[in-house]
C-alpha cells in the first residue's frame, strides 16, 4: 500500500503544473482575472509536454494517453492529436526482462540461442526465434507489467475525482466512466488468449481476400504470457519506397485498407482496432500485412446493427434516425431532449455541407463539439470504432492525399446492402408513406358513406351567416370556403412525414359534396 501512495504523489506532482496551467486558462490568477486566450501552438506545446510525461510514467499512462486520443468528449482536438502519437516507445527492460518468461515457458521447445529482439510495446516485447527449422515471432508480456498496470489504474481512479472538481459538467459526465473504460481496454490488451482468439478469427475471415495477410498463430506454444505466431515481414506502409517495383499503388492500397476494416467491423463484427503505420506493412508481393491485435474488439450483433443505423442516418441526413442511433449506442442518455439534440444535429449537417472537404475526423470533431451542451459519453466499443476510422483515414490520406474516405464508406455500404442507392431510397420512402396511409385510405369509403347518409337525413348541418346579413346570399358558401381551406391544408400536409393529408382531403371532399348538394336543392 505504501507503494501506491508513493506512486500517487509522484503522478500528482508530475501533472500538477499542467493542472495549474489549465486553471489559469480559466482565471489568469487562479482565483481572480479573466480567461486566458492561448493560440493553437501554445496548446500544442503543452500537449507535447503532457505526452512526454505520460511516456516517462510508463505503460499504463501510455495506454491512457492512447485512449484519450480517441475521447473528444474529454480532451480538445489538439491534445487528442498529440496523444495519438504515443506509439509505445518503451525499452526492452521496462517492467522486467521478458526473456526470462521465454526461457521459463518455452526453453525446451525453442532454440533460445537464435532469440532476437524485434520491437517493444508498453505491455509486451516482440522477438523472433527458430522453431522446428523456421523463424517464428513471439510476443511476450513484460513480467511485472500487470502489477504496475493495476497499481497505476488505481492511481488514475484516485485522481479522477480530483480532476472532476475542475472539469465542466459535460466533462464530468465522461470522466465518471473514463477509469472503468481505461481498465477494460487495457485489461483486454493484457489477455493474450483473447488476442490469440481474435487474431485467428480475423485470419479466417479474410482468408478469401488475396490482398490481405494476417499471421497464423501457434496455439501449442502460446500461453497467458506468450503469443507465438508466424513471422511475416514487409515494408512499412508509410515508407517512401513501400510500393517500389510492386503492382499495387498507394491509392489502391488505401482503398483496400478502408474496405478491409469496414468489412471487419460491419460484416464480421470482430476487428483490429489499431491500424497505425507501425502495424501495417506491404509484403513483397503487394499484399496488406496486419500486425498486433492487442487492441481489438468484438461487437455484439445489436451494436453492429446500431452502427449501421448510424452510418445510414449520416448518409441520408436523417436527424431522427441519428438521434435514435446515438441513444441506442449509449452515447446519449435515453431521457435526453430529443428536439433540442435534433436541432443541434441539423446544425452539424449544415456546417459540414458548407465545407469544401468533409472527412471522418471532421464529422467526429463537429459532432462532439456541437454536443458539448448535452451529457454524452463514448463507450469503449464505439471509441475503438472511432479510433479505427480516424487512424485508418489518416493512413489512407498519407498514402493518397486526395483519398476520399467517406466516398469509399458509402460505396461499401451500398455494395453490402446496408444502405440503398438514391433511387431505392426514394422508393422506400414512398412505400413507407403509402403503408402508413393505407389504414386511413381503407376507412375512407365507410366514412364518406356514413357522412353522406347523415347529410341525407339532415343530421349533419353546417350553419353559416352572411357577413353583412344581406338576404339572397348563397347559404352554401360556407361549405365551399371550408372545402377550399381544407384542400389547401391537405396540399401543405403532403410535405409532413405523417399521413395527415389523407383525412383532411376526405373532409375537403365532404364539404365540397355538401356545397354541391346545397346548390342542387336550391
N, C-alpha and C positions, 0 to 999 in steps of 0.2 A: 504493500500500500504506500510505503514511503516513496518508492519509485514513481508511482502515479502522481503524487503531489509535486515531486521534483519536476517531472515532465510537464505537468500543468503550468507551473510557474515559468519554466523555460519557454514554452509555447506562448504564454501570455506576454512575457517580456518581449519576445521577438515580434509579436503582432501589435503591441501597444502603440508604437509610433504611427502605424497605419490607421489604427482606430482614432487616434488624436487628429490625424490629418483629415479623415472623413468628417469628424465632428466640426473641425474648423471650416469645412466646406459649407456647413450649415450656418455656423456662427463664427465669424472671424476670430473672436477672442474667447471661444468656447461657451461662455455664458452671455456675452454681450456682442453686439455688432451684427451686421447683415451677412448674408451668404457670400461666399467667395465664388467667383466665376473663373474656372480654370479652362484653358483650351485643351484640345484633344491630346496634344503632345505631352502636356503635363500629366494627364491621367494615364497615358501610355507608359511614361517613365515610372510612375508609381506602380502600375500593373506589372511591369518587368521586375521591379524590386520585390513585389509580393510573390511573383512566380519563382524567383531565385530563392526566396526564403522557404517556400514550400519544398523546393528541391533539396535544400540543405537539411530540412527537418525529417526527411526520409520517406519511405514508401507510402505510408498512409496519407501523408499530405500531398504527395504527388498524385495519388488517385483522387483525393478530394478536389484538387485543382482541375484534374481532367473532367470530373463530374460537373464541377461548377462551370466549366467552359460550355456546357450544354444546358445551363439553367438560366435563361434570360429573365425568369421570374425573380431571380435573386441578385444577379450581377449585371451591370451595364455591358453593352456590346464590346467596348474597347477592352475591358477586363476579360471578358469571355474569349476574345481573340488571343490574348496573350497566354491565358491559362491553357488554351488549346495547343500551344507549342510544347507543353510538357510531354516529352517522349521517353520517359523512363531512362534518363542518362545516369544510371546507377553503377558504381564499380562492382567488380565480382565479389569482393569480400564483405560488402554491406549486408548486414543481417546474418552473418555467418558464412562459412565457406561451403558452397553446395557440393563440392567434390566429395566431401565426407558422406553425403547421402548416397551418391552414386556408388561409392565403394561399399557401403553397408548393404544396399539393396540389390546391386547388380554386379558385385565384384566377381562372382563365379560365372556369370553369363557373358561378360564383355571383355574385350582386350583393352584394359584400362591404360595401357601404355600408349594407345592411339587417341586418348581423350584430349580434345582441343576445344577451347572456348570460342564461341561464335558471337554471341550478343548477350546483353544483360538488360533486364527489366526491373521494375521496382519490386516485384514479387517473386521473380524467378530468373534463372540464368540458363542460357542455351549452350549446349556442347554438341560436338559431333564425335562419334566413336565407331569403331569397327565391330560388326556383329555378323557372325557366320559369313565372313568374306566380303561383306558390303558395308558401306558407311551409312549410319543412321543418325538421326538427331534426337537429343534428349533435352527436354525442358524440365528443369529441376527447381523445386521450390526452395527458397532460401531457408536455412534451418530455423532461425529464430524469428522469422518474419511474422508468423501467425501471432506470437505473443506480443510483438511490437505493434502489430495492427490492432489487436484487441485493446491494448493499453491506449494507443493514440485515438481510437474511436471513442473510448470513454472520455478522453480529454476533450474531443470535439463536442461530444454530448454535453459536457460540463460548461463549455464555452458558449454554446448556442443560447441559453437563457440570458447570458450577459450581453451577447451581440443583439438579441431581440430588443433589449432596452433602448437601443439607439437606432433601431430599424423602424421604417414606417409600417403602417398597418398592413399594406399589401405584402411586404417582405416578411413580416411576422408570420403570416399565414403559411408561406412557403417554408420558412425556417423551422416551423414546428414539425414538418415532415422530413426535413433535409437529413438529419442524423440517421434516421431509420433507412432512408434511401441510400446513403453512403454505405451503411453497414451491409445492406442487401446486395449491392453491386459488387463491393469488394469481397464479400463472402463467396459470391458466385465465382469470382476470379481465382480464389484460393482452392476451389473444388476442382481438382484435376480430373476426377472421374466424370464430373458434369461436362467439362471441356472436351474430354475424350469422346463422350457420347454424342455431343453436338457436332463435333468435327467429323465423326464417322457418318452421322446423319446427313450433314450438308454434302459430304463427298458423294454419298449415294444419290442425293437429289440432283446433283449436277453431272452425274455420270453420263447422261445423254448429250451433254454440251461439250463438243470437241474443243471449244475455245477456252475452257476453264479447267484448272488443276487444283485439287485440294490434296495435300499429302495423306497417304494411308497411315493408319495407326497400328502399332504393335501392342495388342492388348495383353499379350503374355509378359511383356516387360514393363507395363505401366502399373502404377500404383497411386496411392493417395498423394504422394510427394513427387512422383516422376511420371512424365508423359513421354513415351517413346513413339517416334513417328518416322516416316520415310524422309530421307534427306533430299530435298529438292533445291536447286539453285536457279537463279535467274538474274536479270538485270533490274536494278531498282527502277521503278516505273517513272520516277521523276528525273532520272539521269538524261543528259543531253543526247547520249548515244544509245538510249534504250531501244530505239527502233531501227538502228542502222542495219542494213542487209536483211531486213525482215519483210514479209509480205503484208503485214498488218501495219497501219499507220496510227498516229496519235488520236485522230478523230474516231476511227473505227474502234480503238481500244476504249476510248471514253464512253462511247455508246454501249459497248459490251459491259463495262463496269456498271453503268446505270441500270441496264436491264437485268443483269445477274442479281444485283442487290434488291431490285424491285420484286423479282421472282422469289428470292429467299423470303422476304417479309410478307408479301401479299398472297403468294400462291402456296408456299411450303410452310410458312409460319415459324420457321427457325432460321436465324440469320447471324452472320458475322457483323459485329457492331463497331468495329474499329478499323475502317478502311483507309487509314492514313498511308502515305507513300512508303513508310517503313514496313508495312505489312502486305504490300502489293508489289509483285515483280512480273517481268515479262520473260518467259522461257526462250530458249534459243530457237524454238520452232514457232514462236509468236503467240503462245497461249498466256492467259492471265493466271498467275500463281498467287494464291491467297494463304497467308501465314497467320499464326497466333489467334486462336479462338477463345482466349481468356475472357475477353469482353464480347459476349454473345447473348442471345435471348431466344426463348421460345414464347410464342404468342398463343393465347387461348383462342379458339375459333371465334368467340364472340368479339374479342379485341380485334381480330383480323377484319371482321365484318364492319366494326365501328371505324377502323382506319380507312377501309374502302369507302364508307359513307362520308368520311371527312374529305377524302380526295374528290369524291363525286360532287359534294356540295361546293368545294372550292372551284372546280372546273365549271360547274353550271351557275356559279354565283348565287346559290340558293342559301339565303341568310337563315331561314328557319331550319333547314337541314344542317347547316353549320353549327347552329346553337345546339341542336339535338345531338350531333356527333361529339361536341366538346363536353357536354354533360355526360353522355354515355361513357366517355373515356376518363371521367373523373377529373378533367381539367377544371371544369366549373362545377359549383355546387348545384344540387338539384333545385334548391329554392331560389336561385339567382333570378333577378329581374330580367325576364326574357326580352321584354320590349326594349329595355334600355341597352342590353347586350346586342340586340338586333340592330339598333341604331348605330352603335359603335362599329359593328362588323360591316355595315353598309359604308361607313366612312373608310374603313380599311380597304374595301374593294375599290372605292372611288380613288383613294390615294394611290393604290397600286396601278390602276388603269391609267393614271396620269403620268406614269414613269415610262421612259423610253425602253428601259430594260428591266424585266422582272425576274428575280432569281429566287430560289428556295430560301436562301438566307434572308432576303429582303422580306419575303412573306412572313417568316417566323419572327423577325425583328419587328415588323409593323404590327403583327397580330399581338405579340406580347406587350409592346409599348402601349397600344391602344386599350388593352385590357387591364392596365395597371390600377384602374379605379375599382376593379372587382376582385374579390378574393379568389385567386386561382393558383393551382399548383400543377407541376408536371410530374406524373407518376413515373417510376423507373422505366417501365417498358416503353412508354411514349417518349421519355427522354432519350433512350437509346435509339429510337427511330429517328428522332430529330437529329441526333448526332450522326447517324448513318447518312441522312440527307445532306446535312451541311458539309461533312467531311468528304463524302463522295463527290458532291458538286464541286468542292474546291479542287479535288484531284482531277476531275474531268476538265475543268476550266484551266487547270495548269497544263494539261495535255493539249487542249484546244481552247484558246481564249474566247472564241466565238461559239463555243458549245452551248446549246440551248437545253439545259437540263429539264425544264418544265415541259418542253415540246416532246422530249423522249418519254417523260412520265405519262403525258396524255396519250401518246401513241400506244404505249404499253397497255394502259388501262382499256383502251378501245379494243386492242387485239385480244385481250383476255376476256372481254365481255363485261368488265366491271362498270364501264360507262358506255352510253350509246353514242353513235355518230349524231351530228346535228339533226339530220332528218329523222332518225329514230327517236331522238329526244322530243321533237315536235309531235310525232305520232303518239308517244307515250303520254305526253301532257294532254293531248286531245282525248285519248281514250280515258284517262283519269277523270277529266271533266265530264265526259259523257257518262261514265259509270256512276259518278256522283249525282248526275241529273236524272238518271233512269227512274228512281223512286218517285220523284215529283212528276215526271212525264207519265208514269204508269197511273198515277192518281188523277191526272188532269181530266180525262174524259168523264170520270164519275163526278168530279167537282163541277164541271161545266154543265152536265145533265141535271145535277141537283140544283144548281143555281138557276138554270132556265126554268125548272119546274117551280121553284119558289117565285120566280118572276111572273110566270103564268097565273099562279094562284094569288098573286098580289101580296105575298108575304115579304118580299124584298122591295123596299121603297127607298129611294134617294130623293130627299126634298131639297130643292134649291129655290132661292128667292131672287128675283131680278134686282140688280144693284140700285136702279133708280125707281123700282116699284112700278114701272110703266106696264100697262096692260098690253097684251098681244105679244110679249116677248116669248121666244121659244123656250118652253119649260124643260126640254131635253138637253138644253145647252150644258147643264152641269155634268150630264153623262159624258158628253163629248170632251169637256175640259178634263175631267178625271181620267178618261181613257187616254187622251193625248199625253197627260202628265205621266201616267204610269208607263206608257210606251217609251217615253224618253228615259224614264228611270231604268227600265229594263235594258235599254241600249247601253246606258252607262254601267250597269251592273255586270255586263258581259266581261268587263275588264277585271272583275273581282275574282279571287281564287275560289270562292264558294258559289254554287249554282243558284244564287238568289234571283237571277233574272227570269227563271222559268215561272215560278208562281206569280211574279209581278207581271209578266207578259200575259199570263192567263187572266189575271184581274183586268188588265187593259182590254183584252178581248171581250170580257163580260160587259164592261161598261160601254164598249162600242156597240155590242148587241143590244144593250138596254136603250141606247140612243136611237138605234135603228127602229126598235120596237115602238118607241115613243113617236117617232115620225110616222110610222105605219098607222098607229092608232089615230093620230091627228088627221 
